[in-house]
Amino acid sequence: MIAEMQAYTHTPRMGAGTTGKYGLVRLGFERDGSRSILRQWERRTPLIVQQALYFDPEWEELPCVYILSSGGPNVDGDRYEQHFRVGCNAFAHISTGAATKIACMRHNYSSMQQTIHLEEGAYLEYLPEPLIPCRGSRYLSQTQITIAPSATLLYAETYLCGRRWSGERFDYDVLSVSMRAQREDGQSLFADKFIVRPAEQHPSCLGVMGSYEIFAQVVLLTPESLAAQIYSSCEQTFDSEMVAAVTSLPNGCGLIYRVMGMQSQAVKRRVREFCSLVRLTVKGRPMADDFPWR
């Protein structure tokens, strides 16, 4: 049992991970001529994947996959798994259909377990919509990455303070997010984890988030020469509305770009600007503007 979740092990009305509460997505991409295709495709409700779409005007060969949920917000005892694999020289873009809401919980918690495997020359953009932890919610996310030295992973995640329109501001119980990366031979690259318990230490305190309410981070794993180019081209910001900065990850494996702000759309735009810089540097293609309704 994960230490920060030991207090939340009571059985909910529907048992943790039972039918309808265990969602699974398993996606595998392969190179097929000039484009990539979705070769492996497994899903279990409430998580849904329909098909790969090719609609990016800047990269017509790029398969774009959206992960949907038929169950509404994540609730007490939900257990989700996502497994992504991108084959040699293949590429893909994965996102979600809407923001992920974590509902109020009385007994247990909701979790997401992810594995990501990129082979030589692979390229993956995983850019889900924001996560919204509601009042009294508990959420655990664990991601394990295996990546070849010549591959590139662009993984962004955004966390809101709650449902601001309902007066919530860091009213959740616990938010635990961890990520580990390694080479295919088992060499460790980096490990990162943060745990937020607002009742014990409020995120608005000095040295954590201060007056900002939205936090986003982009993990970029890519060859060291490409990371150096992106680092030198990345602008940093510090003002009353937003702070954004980039730093290097250990073992020369890439960068991590972090943004804090007051408005979700502004933070999302800044994240997308960084992601477009990455795609342009790595693949020579810019990222198209996001849909206006997202």
N, C-alpha and C positions, 0 to 999 in steps of 0.2 A: 504494500500500500504506500502511495506517495505521502510523505509526511504531512504536507500542508492540507491533505484531504482526509486525514484520519478522524477528524471530528464529524465528518459527514458520510458515515457508512451505514446509516439506517436504511432499511429497505423501503423504497417508495411504494405507493399503492400498486403500481405495475412494476414488477421487479426490474432492476437495472439490466439493460441490454436484452430485454425480452423482445418478442416479435413486435415490430413497429417502433422499437427503441434502439435497434442495432442497425445502423446504416453503413453501407460499404460501397466504395467506388474503387475500381482497379482499372487503370488506363495504361496502355502500352502503345508507343508511337514508333514507327519505322520509316526509313527513307524509301521512297518509291519514285525513282527517276528524279525529276527536279523538285518534287514536292514530298511532304510527309503525309502519312496516313495513320488513322487510328486503327491499329492492328488488334490490340487486346482491349476488350470492352466488357466489363462486369460491373453490375450495380445492384444494390439491394435497397429497397425503400426503407425509410423515407428519402434517401438520397437518390437522385435521378440524373442520368446523363442520356440525352437523346441521340445526338450524332455530332460529328465534327463538321464545322462550317468553314467556308473559305470566302470571307467577306472583307478582309483587310485590304484596302486599296493600295497600301504601300508594300504589301507582301502577299500576293495572290496565292502562293504555294503554301501558306501557313495555315495549318488546321487550328481552328479556334473552338474550344470546348467549354460549355457552361455547365456547372454543377448546380442543380436545382434541388429544392426540398419540398416534399409534399406534406410535411408534418408541421408547418408553421415554425414557431421559435423552438430552440432547444429547451427541453424541460427536464425535470428531475429524473435522473437515471439514464439519460440518453448516452449511448456509447457509439461513436462514429469512427470509422477508419477510412483513410484515403491512401492509395498506393499508386505512384506515378513512376513510369519507366520510359526513358527516351533512348532509343537505340543509336548505334553509331551514325554520326553525321545527320541525324534526324532533328526536327525542331517542332515546337508546339507552343500554343498559348492557352492557358487554362484560367478561368475566372468563375465567379458565382453569379447567379441571376439577380441577387439582391443582398442587402446587408443581412448578417446573421445576428438574430436577437437571442439573448440568453435570458430565459424567463425566471421569475422568482421561484425559489426552491425551499422546501421545508425539511427534507430528509437527507437527500443525497447530492450528487453533483452531475454535471455533464462533461464529457471528455471527447477529445479528438486525438487520434493516433495517426501519424503520417509517416510514410517512408517515400523517399524520392531517390531514384537511381538514374544517373546520367552516364552514358558510355562515351567513348572517345569522340570528340567533335560535336557532341550533342548540345542543343540549346533549348532551354525551357524558360518561359515566362509564366509565373504563377502569381496572378494579381487579383486576389479575391476582393470583394466589396467589404466595407468596414464591419467590425464586430461591435455589438451594442450590449454590454452587460447591464441588465435591468436591476432594480432594487431587490436585494436578497438573493442574488444569483451566485453560482459557484461554477467556475469553468477551468478545465485543465487541458492544455494543449502540449503535445510532445511530438517533435519532428526529428527524424533520423535521415540524414542525407549521405549518400554515397556517390562520389563524383570523380570522373577521370580528369587528369591534369589539363587536357585540351578542351574540356566541356565548359559551358557557361550556364549558371542558374541565376535567374533574377526573381526573387521571392519578396513580395511586399505584403505587409499586414498593417492594418489601421485599427486603433481602439478608441472608441468614444467613451465619454465619462458616464453615459447612461442616456435615458430618454429626456433630453433637456426640455422638451415641450410638456413633460409631466412633472417638471421640477426636480428631476433626479440629477445628482452630481456626485459621482463616486459613492453610490449607496449600495453597491454590491458587497458580498461577503469576502470572496477571494477570486483573484485572477492569477493563474499560474501558467507561464509560457516558457518552454524550453526548446532548444535546438542544438543538435550535434551534427558535425560533418566529418567525413573520413574519406580516404582514398579507397580504391577497390582492394588494395592489399591490406587494409586495416589501419593504415597510418592516420592518426588523429589530426584533424586540421584546426578545429575550434569547438568550443562549447559555450553556450550563452543561455542564461536563465534569469527571469525576473518573476517575483511574486508580489502581488499587491493585495494588502489587507487594509482597506481604508479605516476600519475601526481601530486598528493598532497604530498605524501611521498614515495620516491622510496624504494623498498624492499632492495636494496643494502646498505642502510645506516646502521651505527653502531647500534647494538642492535636489528636489525630485522633479515636480512639474511646475511649481510656483502658481502663477495665475492662469497657465494654459490648461485646456480641457481635452485636447485631442492629441494622441500620440501615434506616430507611424514610424515604421522602420522598413528599410529595404536591404535585404541581404543579397550581395552580389558575389558569387563564386565564379572566378574566371582566371585565365592565365595572368601571371604577374605583370607582363608587359602591357596588356590591355587595361588592367586595373590602374596602372600608373598613368596612362593617358586619360582615363576617366577622372581620376583624382585631381589631376592638374586642370581639368576643364570644369570642375564642379564648383558652383558658386555657393557661398555660405551666407546665411542671413541671421540677424539678431535684432528684433524690434518688438514692440508691444503686442503685435498680432501674430508673429511667427518666429521661431528659431529653427534653423536647419543647418546641419553640418555633416561632414563625411569623415570617416576614419578608416584606417587599414585594419584588416583582420590578421591574426597571427599566421605564421608559416607561409606568408606570401600568397595566400589562397584567394584574396579578394578584398572587398570593401563592405562597410555597413554604413548606410545613410539614414539619419534619424531626423524626424521633423516633429515639432510640437506647435500647436496653433490653437486658434479660437473658433474657426469656422471649418467645417468638414470639407466643403467644396474647395476652399483655398489649400488645405492640406493635400487633398487628392490631386489638385493641379500640380502642386510642387512635386509630389511623388511621381506623377506621370511625366513631368519634365525630366526628372532624373532617369526614369526608365527609357524615355526616348533617346536620351544621350547615350545610354548603355547600348541600346539596339543599333544606333547609328555607328557607334565605335566598333562594336563586335561584328555586326552584319551589314553595315553600310546602308541601312534602311531606317528612316525615321518612323516614329510611332504616330499613327493617325490620331486626330482629335477624338476624345471619348464621345460617346453618344450623349446628347444634351439631357436625356432623362436619367442618366446614371450618376 
